[in-house]
Amino acid sequence: MQINTLKIKYPKKKRKTIGRGGKKGTYSGRGSKGQKARSGSAINPLFEGGRSSLIDHLKKVRGFKSRNKKFVEVQVSQLGKLFKDKEAVDVKSLKKAGLSPKRLDGRKIKIIGREEIKKGLTIGKDILFSKKSKETIEKAGGKMGV
């Protein structure tokens, strides 16, 4: 048995011949002359004929901006200055005090820092904290995650 003797269930599509007279003769649908008329031409779809591309017209913003900011950081010392003893600290109170941005954009607030604090603050459960900040707040008589 050979491949050329096999009976194929579906008919083979005949390949279109171009440039041999008839309906697709002479220029073969490519127009006359120019880069696109030549064989083997492959032009980048973003190429705009030599003029400055759309990307070149955009503003050139320098530097790097991380899109991976997961927390809004608040220092323990700032809490000690702005809040009174035994006061509750939550997202609303931090926004009111100006320590947190108005739009968190899906980020969470995290308390960081090793500075000593003398006020026993109660920190809400929606606020994250570091080990050192937890130690310093609890040493002053505060509660975390209430």
N, C-alpha and C positions, 0 to 999 in steps of 0.2 A: 504494500500500500504506500502511495506517495501523496504528498500534500496536493499536488496539482490534479490528482484524480478524485479527490474527495468532493462530494456533492455538498455545497453550502446551503443551509436552510434559508438564509437571508441573502438577497442580491447585493453584490458589492456596488457601492456608489462609484460612478465613473468620475475620475478626477477632471476638473475643469482645465482645459488647455487655453493658455492665453498667448497672444502675440503670434498667431500663425494664420492670419487672415480671418475673414468672416466678421462676426459681431464684436469680437474682442481682439481685433487686429491692430496693427501699427503701434499706437501708443499704449494699448492694452489697459486703458482706464487709469493711466498714471499721469496724464497730461503731457506737456512737452517740456523737456529739459528740467534742470533744477535738482536739488538734493533729493527730494522725494521720488523723482523719476528714475533714479539710479538703482541698480540692484544692490541688495545688502544694506540699504539705508535704514537706520533705526535711530530716530530722534527722540530724545528725552521728552516725555509729555509735559514736563515743567518748563521746557525751553520756550522762550517767548520771542524768538527771532532776533536776539541780540540786544533788545532793550532790557532795562533793569526789571527783574522779576518782582512779583508781588511780595515775596519774602524780603527782598532787598529794600522795599519801600517801608517796611514795618520799622517801628522804633527799635533802636539797639539798646536793650537794657543790659547793663553789664553786671557781672557778679553772679553769685549763686544764692538762690532762695530755697531753703529746705521746705519740702512739702510734708515733712514727717514730724511736725511739732505736735506732740500728743498732750502736753500739759501747759497750763499757765502757772508759772511758778510764783509763789508768795513767800517772802522771808518771814521767819519767826519774829525777828526784831520789829518788823512793820506791824505785825499783829499786836505786839506789846505796846506800841505807841498809839495805835488807833482804837483799840478796844479796852473796855473797863474790866475790872476783876469779876469773875463768874459770868461773863457775858457769853451768849451763844454766837458761834461763828458759823455761818452757812453761806451758800452762793449769793443769796440776796443781800446779806449784810456786807459781803466783800465787794459786791458791785456798788453798793451805796457808799462805801468807804473809798471807792476809786482804785482798789487794788486789782480788780479783775476787769477785763474789757467788757463792753456792753454785749458784744456778740462773741460767744465762746467757740462757735463753728465746730461743734462736736468734740471739742477738747475738754479735759477735766482740769480742775484746780488742784494743785499739789503744794503742800506746805513743806518748805525745805529750810535748812540753816541749823547752825549749832549754837547760835547766840543764846545767852541766858535770858530767861523771861521770868518776871515775878508775879504775873497775873495768871490765875487758874482759869483758863478759857475752856469752854466746852465746844469741841469741834464736831460739826455735823457729819453724818455717815456718807454724804455725797462728795466729801472732800478727801483726797488722798494725802498721804504724808510719808516722809522718809523716816528711817529708824531713829536718827539723831534728833529730828524735830519732835518725834513722839516722846523720846526720853526726856527732853527738856520741858515739854509742856506738862507731862505727867509728874515730873519732879516739882513743878511749881503748883501742883494740885489740880491740874486740868484733866478733862476726860476727852477721849478720842472716840469717834464713830458713834456718837449718841444721836 
